[in-house]
Amino acid sequence: RMEALYKEGNKDIKPTRKNYGAVIQSYLKQTSDFSRPESLLKQIENMCGAGISEMKPNESIYRAFVFAYAKLGNEYGALRADQYLQVLCDQYRAGDEDMLPKTRTINAVIEAWLQANTDDSCKR
């Protein structure tokens, strides 16, 4: 809604990364269908790619996805949590020190793989 109002000309209601992050986290806590929050993440990634650097997703946004997927307790959830952790690691290795994954984020992925209980969970 904020985005629509902003596009209509209300410059006092400019959506921020913090706004998007709050909405994403709210969706992730309410449902196991993560298509809408992933769509919002893609939106802000695209904004950042288009030169709006203040919209760059931060560590807490990716961490929210890690925890949400890890809670699923299955192989798919473990895989997706692991993928989001890899995004953080890749960005950190590329020089973005703000993207350093927190220990609890790494632990959530480990726990997700343990809960998935697949043949290669221990390898992960």
N, C-alpha and C positions, 0 to 999 in steps of 0.2 A: 504494500500500500504506500509506504514512504517513497519508494522508487517512482510509482505512478504520479504521486503529488509533486515530486521533484521535477519529473519530466513535463508536467503541466505548467511549470513555471514557479512553483513555490520554492525559492532558493533557501528558505529557512529550514527545510526538511531534507537536507542532503544525506542520503544513506552513507554510513561509514562501514569500515571493516568490522568494527565492534558490533554494529547493528546486525550485520549479516551473521557474524559469529554467534550472537545470542539466538537468532532465529534458527540457525543450523543446529545448535545444541539443544534447543527446545524440541525440534522435530526428532532428533536422534533419541531423546529420552522418552518420547511419546509413542513411537511406533517401531516396528522392525522392517518397515518398508522404507529404505533409505534413498529412494529415487529422488525425492524432492530435495533433501539436504545435499545430495550429490550434485543435483542440478544447480543449486545455489553456489556450491563450491566452484563448479565449473564457470559460473557467471563471474565470480570475483577473480578467478584465475585468468579469465579472458580480459577482464578490465585491466588487470595488472599487465598482461601481455600487450595491451593496447596503449600502455604508457601511463596508466593511472597507478603509480607505484604505491600510493597509500592504501590501495585495496589488496595488496599482496597478502594472501592467507598466511597467518602466523602459526607458530607451533601449537598453540592451544586449539585452533580449529582442526588441524590434522589429528591432534591427540584425541579430540572428541570422537572422531571417526574410529580411531584405534579402539577406544573403550567400547563404543557401541557395537562394533563388529565382534570384538572379543567376547562380549556378553552373550552372543548367539549360542556359543557352546558347541559349535559344529565345525566341520572342516572348511566350509565356505567362509564362515566368520573368521576363522583363524587365518585363512589365506588373505582375505581382504584387510584384516588388521595388520598383517605382516606387510602387505603392499603399502599401506599408509605409513607404517614405520619406515619402510625403505625410502619413501618420498622425503621424510624428515632427514634420514641419514644422507641421502644423495645431496640434498640442499646444504646440509652442514658441511659435507666433504667439499662442496663447490665453493665454500667460503662464507656461507651465511651462518654466523655463529649463533644467531637467535633461534635457529632451527635444531639445536642440539636436543635430541630426545631425552626426556626425563627418565630416571631409573624406573619409575612406576609405569611408564609407557612401555618400556622394554619388557618389564615383568608381566604386563597385561597380555602381550603377544605370546610370551612363553606359556603363561597359564592357558591362553586360548588353544595353543597347540596341544597341551596336555589334556584339555577337555575334549578336543576333537578326537583324540585317541586313534589316530590313523597309523598305518604301518611306518610312515616316515616322520611322525611327530617328533621323535627324539632327534632326528637329523636336523630338523628345523631349529 
